[in-house]
Amino acid sequence: MPTPWQSRCATFAVALMWGYEGLWCKIFPGRADQRAIVESLPLLPDAAAHVLLIGIGLAELGVGAWVLSGYLPRVAALVQTALVLVFNTGGLLVGADRIPEPGRLVVQDLVFLALVWTVATARSAPADRHAAAAGRTAGTPATAGAPATAGAAAPDGASAPEGSDGTAGAAAPARTGAAAV
């Protein structure tokens, strides 16, 4: 488990990568190789390539801000994974001749995605630990897994039997038709 400082550094690194790719590579000044790949997309008018690059760049900046926010980190990691796969698969299929070292691109993306998931796991861990301490899984309401208190009313209005250790015991199973043996 990374320390809080390591987690913050890793989070900043992931957000910085999205910021660099969005702002510097797509918007200002924009990299010629990335522009060429987008311009080579089939059925895309030449005039639309610049607008599409700016849109992609703004989306990448938004992903970087999302990472920094820490909101739904596993969903953010899933979205980042999908974006990296779609962008790079498209680039390799359409503009492989414009990518200087495709193998390096794939290796760098694998390392980047490992960092993305490390950040997501580290940022999700406190919620998971809190949920485990409360006896439930992350995302379930606090009352769903909470133990009943002694003498608490059962759903049918009856009082739950108390166990020998002073905790609430299990409710007796309902009997239907057959006599208990």
C-alpha positions in Angstrom: 0.0 0.0 0.0 1.5 3.3 -1.0 2.0 6.0 1.7 -0.3 9.1 1.4 2.6 11.1 0.0 3.3 8.4 -2.7 -0.4 8.3 -3.5 -0.6 12.1 -4.0 2.6 12.0 -6.2 1.2 9.2 -8.3 -2.2 11.0 -8.6 -0.5 14.2 -9.7 1.6 12.2 -12.3 -1.4 10.7 -13.8 -3.3 14.0 -13.9 -0.1 15.7 -15.4 0.1 13.2 -18.2 -3.6 13.9 -19.1 -2.9 17.6 -18.9 0.2 17.4 -21.1 -1.5 15.2 -23.7 -4.6 17.5 -23.7 -3.1 21.0 -23.5 0.3 20.7 -25.1 -0.1 17.8 -27.6 -3.6 18.6 -28.8 -4.5 22.3 -28.1 -1.4 24.5 -27.7 0.7 24.3 -29.8 -0.4 20.8 -30.7 1.9 18.1 -32.0 2.2 17.6 -35.8 2.2 13.8 -35.5 -1.0 13.7 -33.5 -2.6 16.2 -35.9 -1.5 14.0 -38.9 -3.1 10.9 -37.3 -6.4 12.7 -36.7 -6.3 14.2 -40.3 -5.9 10.6 -41.7 -9.1 9.4 -40.1 -11.4 8.1 -42.9 -14.6 10.1 -43.6 -13.3 13.1 -41.5 -13.3 16.4 -43.4 -10.0 18.2 -43.2 -11.6 21.2 -41.5 -13.0 19.0 -38.7 -9.6 17.6 -37.7 -8.6 20.8 -35.8 -12.0 20.9 -34.0 -11.8 17.2 -33.1 -8.2 17.7 -31.8 -9.4 20.5 -29.6 -12.3 18.4 -28.4 -10.1 15.5 -27.5 -7.6 17.9 -25.8 -10.4 19.4 -23.6 -11.7 15.9 -22.8 -8.2 14.9 -21.7 -7.9 18.0 -19.5 -11.2 17.0 -18.0 -10.0 13.5 -17.2 -6.9 15.0 -15.5 -9.2 17.2 -13.4 -11.3 14.1 -12.6 -8.2 12.2 -11.4 -7.2 15.1 -9.1 -10.7 15.3 -7.7 -10.6 11.7 -6.5 -14.3 11.2 -7.4 -15.1 7.6 -8.2 -11.5 6.6 -8.7 -12.2 3.1 -10.0 -14.7 4.4 -12.6 -12.1 7.0 -13.5 -9.5 4.3 -14.0 -11.9 2.3 -16.2 -12.6 5.4 -18.3 -8.9 6.2 -18.6 -8.2 2.6 -19.7 -10.9 2.7 -22.3 -9.6 6.1 -23.6 -6.0 4.9 -23.9 -7.1 1.7 -25.6 -9.4 3.5 -28.1 -7.0 6.4 -28.9 -4.0 4.2 -29.3 -5.7 1.4 -31.2 -7.2 3.9 -33.5 -3.8 5.6 -34.0 -2.1 2.3 -34.7 -4.8 1.2 -37.2 -5.1 4.5 -39.0 -1.7 6.2 -38.6 0.9 3.6 -37.7 3.2 5.1 -40.2 3.1 8.4 -38.3 4.0 6.8 -34.9 7.8 6.7 -34.7 8.0 3.7 -32.3 4.7 1.8 -32.0 6.2 -0.7 -29.6 7.4 2.0 -27.3 3.9 3.5 -27.3 2.3 0.2 -26.2 4.9 -0.3 -23.5 4.5 3.2 -22.2 0.8 2.9 -22.1 1.0 -0.4 -20.2 3.1 1.4 -17.6 0.8 4.4 -17.5 -2.3 2.2 -17.0 -0.5 0.3 -14.2 0.0 3.7 -12.5 -3.7 4.7 -13.2 -4.9 1.5 -11.5 -2.5 1.9 -8.7 -3.9 5.4 -8.0 -7.5 4.1 -8.3 -6.8 1.3 -5.9 -5.0 3.5 -3.4 -7.7 6.1 -3.5 -10.5 3.5 -3.1 -8.7 1.7 -0.3 -9.8 4.1 2.5 -13.5 3.6 1.6 -13.0 -0.1 1.4 -11.2 -0.3 4.8 -14.0 1.8 6.4 -16.7 -0.4 4.9 -14.9 -3.6 6.0 -14.6 -2.1 9.5 -18.3 -1.5 9.5 -19.0 -5.1 8.3 -20.1 -4.4 4.8 -18.8 -3.9 1.3 -18.0 -0.5 -0.1 -21.1 1.1 -1.6 -23.7 -0.6 0.5 -25.7 1.4 2.9 -24.6 1.5 6.5 -27.8 -0.2 7.6 -27.5 -3.1 5.2 -24.8 -5.0 7.0 -25.2 -3.5 10.4 -25.7 -6.1 13.2 -29.1 -5.9 14.9 -29.1 -4.8 18.6 -30.4 -7.0 21.3 -34.2 -6.8 21.6 -34.5 -4.9 18.3 -37.8 -5.4 16.5 -37.8 -7.9 13.7 -39.5 -7.0 10.4 -42.8 -8.6 11.5 -42.8 -6.5 14.8 -41.6 -9.4 17.0 -38.5 -8.9 19.1 -35.3 -10.6 17.9 -34.1 -13.3 20.4 -31.0 -12.4 22.4 -28.0 -14.7 22.1 -26.1 -16.0 25.1 -23.3 -13.4 24.5 -25.7 -10.5 24.8 -25.8 -9.8 21.1 -28.8 -10.2 18.9 -29.4 -13.8 17.9 -30.7 -15.1 14.6 -34.4 -15.1 14.1 -36.1 -18.5 14.1 -36.9 -19.7 10.7 -40.6 -19.5 9.7 -42.4 -22.8 9.7 -44.9 -23.7 7.1 -47.2 -26.7 7.2 -44.8 -29.3 8.5 -44.3 -30.0 12.2 -40.8 -29.4 13.5 -38.9 -32.6 14.2 
